[in-house]
Amino acid sequence: MKKFVNDPAQFVPEFMQGIADANPDLLSFTPEFQMITRKSGPSNSKVSVVQGSGSGHEPAHVMAVGPGLLTGACQGAVFAAPPVDACYETIKACASDAGTLVLVNNYQGDRMSWDMACEMAEAEGIKLKQFIINDDVAVKDSTWTVGRRGVAGNFFVIKCCGAAAEAGQDLDAVYAIADKVNNNVRTMGVALTSCIPPAKGTPIFDIGDDEMEVGVGIHGEPGRRREKITNADAIADELFDAVAQDIPFNSGDRVAIMVNGLGGTPITELYVLYARVHDRAEKAGYKIVRNYVGEYCTSLEMAGASVTILRLDDELEKLLAAPAESAARIF
Amino acid sequence: MKKFVNDPAQFVPEFMQGIADANPDLLSFTPEFQMITRKSGPSNSKVSVVQGSGSGHEPAHVMAVGPGLLTGACQGAVFAAPPVDACYETIKACASDAGTLVLVNNYQGDRMSWDMACEMAEAEGIKLKQFIINDDVAVKDSTWTVGRRGVAGNFFVIKCCGAAAEAGQDLDAVYAIADKVNNNVRTMGVALTSCIPPAKGTPIFDIGDDEMEVGVGIHGEPGRRREKITNADAIADELFDAVAQDIPFNSGDRVAIMVNGLGGTPITELYVLYARVHDRAEKAGYKIVRNYVGEYCTSLEMAGASVTILRLDDELEKLLAAPAESAARIF
């Protein structure tokens, strides 16, 4: 295992400490619950937005805490849901009179922890709503999922809800924005290699030297099929087609396009994919308003990429352009 | 070779096309010279700043073109200097009455191309100065270098010179800033794996499953020694000590600290290293004013990292904080 780690059991709190050390004016870190919150705390006049999931997907989720984004987030171990108490404490630490929107990516472990935490918090009178993100078109159900998985589209839900909350919209309105983004965003990914969770020390799946997993999940879950690696344009085409045909997107649509790296793929390769996706989107008559090329939702050091398309309207376009600040300088 | 590539011979122009496609309002791409320039062009009232080197180190150098940064840059093939005509055309495309500062990282190939290009441009009456960056403390001479190599410290030279040029400082003043940054910045890196240039198709060096190369160059050049991988804290300590003792940095120094990923290392591992470097810097009495954790100067998908420390004064601190815009959202 070739990694910069000390004790693998301390990997998550140690990198979270690094994130906190690097952002002393922006973030507070509570090691007990692997929780990072805004230094400024929640505002009672604004809706709070929280999230939390397994580690290994950074910059999601704790690197997305900050003004205009998440109010707070907690992380579980690598690829494991955060425990109920961490979710509950995150809701409590971020509670606002205006209410809290809890954004959950659709994995059974995350849903169970957040369901219980939300129930506990509501029993104490904390006002909240929960929203489930499920943008991955690859498969209907998956290893740890009933229904579609939540993947890189999560970024757009956070960005838009965070901006709406910052602008003073109420809980129902911020929830409606989450719903609008989720209804208009689709993603599919491909993996060229596995990755090695520090505490496991071995790859999470086996894959041949000439193979790729099309439609892979961000925890290495099987996708649509395993096949021989093709060239970048053919791969970009397959991801683009799967995403574009799902809603479907139509000529004339205003869109944001994301080419997301899974952790081990250099930025140059992502731009090779982007060049093709951009070309395909233009040929399909989409108006590309914004683009995002880089790492937004990763699987440790997995080599791979995903393509996300979000259909925009005036409201979403404005929310994406709103200022935001976080440990990740990607928003 | 597990990569998103089409024809390996077209890898560089294809990813540059992607960068240009993603930044249509910001950048112009000239495929003939693998050159990217600001869409707005040079300003005759402001000094231009240009650079160019081998590809494979992105976001350096073409992703650092934009207001407050480089005026233009050209790239050679992966790990190969740009040809003389590309350097010459970049100088010409960016020429300004206020003069041009040519920033060259210290590699023989780059220096030869830029020396000849500068001579040609000066013969045509273009006003310029050349500055050589050499921040890598690992080795005195190296495979392709007489003297120290230029590595991630280059980022700070670009940022400060670009900000000074934008503020209207003259050529001598911008050159003096390059010199000040270079005199006060030091870097050392470590590699856990090699990388595979697309056109080569095989690793650039062999390294054992339990080995690391301490003091590696960004083209895989040998460093100080090959040894068994130790834990993250011990690695961070070795890089920190090598850098800190070189100038040396002193208690009370105001510093910017960078933990740079070499391309294949996930952001979480960089934060594990940062946590230790931060701790060491605080214990040494440095005042950490800014920090940079992410990818600034890479070697394709190499797993590894480098630590850079820059000593700041009021002038450099202000230049680092100045606004800038580029394809890389890291400045």
HADDOCK unambig.tbl for C-alpha pairs under 7 A between the chains (distance, minus, plus):
assign (segid A and resid 2 and name CA) (segid B and resid 192 and name CA) 6.13 0.50 0.50
assign (segid A and resid 4 and name CA) (segid B and resid 231 and name CA) 6.48 0.50 0.50
assign (segid A and resid 4 and name CA) (segid B and resid 232 and name CA) 4.60 0.50 0.50
assign (segid A and resid 4 and name CA) (segid B and resid 269 and name CA) 5.42 0.50 0.50
assign (segid A and resid 5 and name CA) (segid B and resid 231 and name CA) 5.72 0.50 0.50
assign (segid A and resid 5 and name CA) (segid B and resid 232 and name CA) 4.82 0.50 0.50
assign (segid A and resid 5 and name CA) (segid B and resid 269 and name CA) 6.84 0.50 0.50
assign (segid A and resid 6 and name CA) (segid B and resid 231 and name CA) 4.94 0.50 0.50
assign (segid A and resid 6 and name CA) (segid B and resid 232 and name CA) 5.32 0.50 0.50
assign (segid A and resid 6 and name CA) (segid B and resid 233 and name CA) 6.68 0.50 0.50
assign (segid A and resid 14 and name CA) (segid B and resid 272 and name CA) 5.57 0.50 0.50
assign (segid A and resid 15 and name CA) (segid B and resid 268 and name CA) 5.49 0.50 0.50
assign (segid A and resid 15 and name CA) (segid B and resid 269 and name CA) 6.75 0.50 0.50
assign (segid A and resid 15 and name CA) (segid B and resid 271 and name CA) 4.89 0.50 0.50
assign (segid A and resid 15 and name CA) (segid B and resid 272 and name CA) 4.49 0.50 0.50
assign (segid A and resid 17 and name CA) (segid B and resid 275 and name CA) 6.27 0.50 0.50
assign (segid A and resid 18 and name CA) (segid B and resid 271 and name CA) 4.70 0.50 0.50
assign (segid A and resid 18 and name CA) (segid B and resid 272 and name CA) 5.81 0.50 0.50
assign (segid A and resid 18 and name CA) (segid B and resid 274 and name CA) 5.60 0.50 0.50
assign (segid A and resid 18 and name CA) (segid B and resid 275 and name CA) 4.08 0.50 0.50
assign (segid A and resid 19 and name CA) (segid B and resid 271 and name CA) 6.12 0.50 0.50
assign (segid A and resid 21 and name CA) (segid B and resid 275 and name CA) 6.51 0.50 0.50
assign (segid A and resid 22 and name CA) (segid B and resid 291 and name CA) 6.32 0.50 0.50
assign (segid A and resid 58 and name CA) (segid B and resid 267 and name CA) 6.96 0.50 0.50
assign (segid A and resid 58 and name CA) (segid B and resid 268 and name CA) 6.88 0.50 0.50
assign (segid A and resid 192 and name CA) (segid B and resid 2 and name CA) 6.11 0.50 0.50
assign (segid A and resid 231 and name CA) (segid B and resid 4 and name CA) 6.48 0.50 0.50
assign (segid A and resid 231 and name CA) (segid B and resid 5 and name CA) 5.72 0.50 0.50
assign (segid A and resid 231 and name CA) (segid B and resid 6 and name CA) 4.94 0.50 0.50
assign (segid A and resid 232 and name CA) (segid B and resid 4 and name CA) 4.60 0.50 0.50
assign (segid A and resid 232 and name CA) (segid B and resid 5 and name CA) 4.81 0.50 0.50
assign (segid A and resid 232 and name CA) (segid B and resid 6 and name CA) 5.31 0.50 0.50
assign (segid A and resid 233 and name CA) (segid B and resid 6 and name CA) 6.69 0.50 0.50
assign (segid A and resid 263 and name CA) (segid B and resid 264 and name CA) 6.94 0.50 0.50
assign (segid A and resid 263 and name CA) (segid B and resid 266 and name CA) 5.51 0.50 0.50
assign (segid A and resid 264 and name CA) (segid B and resid 263 and name CA) 6.93 0.50 0.50
assign (segid A and resid 264 and name CA) (segid B and resid 264 and name CA) 4.37 0.50 0.50
assign (segid A and resid 264 and name CA) (segid B and resid 265 and name CA) 6.46 0.50 0.50
assign (segid A and resid 264 and name CA) (segid B and resid 266 and name CA) 6.84 0.50 0.50
assign (segid A and resid 264 and name CA) (segid B and resid 301 and name CA) 6.46 0.50 0.50
assign (segid A and resid 265 and name CA) (segid B and resid 264 and name CA) 6.48 0.50 0.50
assign (segid A and resid 265 and name CA) (segid B and resid 301 and name CA) 6.20 0.50 0.50
assign (segid A and resid 266 and name CA) (segid B and resid 263 and name CA) 5.51 0.50 0.50
assign (segid A and resid 266 and name CA) (segid B and resid 264 and name CA) 6.85 0.50 0.50
assign (segid A and resid 266 and name CA) (segid B and resid 300 and name CA) 5.74 0.50 0.50
assign (segid A and resid 266 and name CA) (segid B and resid 301 and name CA) 5.43 0.50 0.50
assign (segid A and resid 267 and name CA) (segid B and resid 58 and name CA) 6.98 0.50 0.50
assign (segid A and resid 268 and name CA) (segid B and resid 15 and name CA) 5.50 0.50 0.50
assign (segid A and resid 268 and name CA) (segid B and resid 58 and name CA) 6.90 0.50 0.50
assign (segid A and resid 269 and name CA) (segid B and resid 4 and name CA) 5.41 0.50 0.50
assign (segid A and resid 269 and name CA) (segid B and resid 5 and name CA) 6.85 0.50 0.50
assign (segid A and resid 269 and name CA) (segid B and resid 15 and name CA) 6.75 0.50 0.50
assign (segid A and resid 271 and name CA) (segid B and resid 15 and name CA) 4.89 0.50 0.50
assign (segid A and resid 271 and name CA) (segid B and resid 18 and name CA) 4.69 0.50 0.50
assign (segid A and resid 271 and name CA) (segid B and resid 19 and name CA) 6.11 0.50 0.50
assign (segid A and resid 272 and name CA) (segid B and resid 14 and name CA) 5.56 0.50 0.50
assign (segid A and resid 272 and name CA) (segid B and resid 15 and name CA) 4.50 0.50 0.50
assign (segid A and resid 272 and name CA) (segid B and resid 18 and name CA) 5.80 0.50 0.50
assign (segid A and resid 274 and name CA) (segid B and resid 18 and name CA) 5.60 0.50 0.50
assign (segid A and resid 275 and name CA) (segid B and resid 17 and name CA) 6.26 0.50 0.50
assign (segid A and resid 275 and name CA) (segid B and resid 18 and name CA) 4.07 0.50 0.50
assign (segid A and resid 275 and name CA) (segid B and resid 21 and name CA) 6.49 0.50 0.50
assign (segid A and resid 291 and name CA) (segid B and resid 22 and name CA) 6.32 0.50 0.50
assign (segid A and resid 300 and name CA) (segid B and resid 266 and name CA) 5.72 0.50 0.50
assign (segid A and resid 301 and name CA) (segid B and resid 264 and name CA) 6.45 0.50 0.50
assign (segid A and resid 301 and name CA) (segid B and resid 265 and name CA) 6.18 0.50 0.50
assign (segid A and resid 301 and name CA) (segid B and resid 266 and name CA) 5.42 0.50 0.50
assign (segid A and resid 329 and name CA) (segid B and resid 329 and name CA) 6.46 0.50 0.50
assign (segid A and resid 329 and name CA) (segid B and resid 330 and name CA) 6.45 0.50 0.50
assign (segid A and resid 330 and name CA) (segid B and resid 329 and name CA) 6.46 0.50 0.50
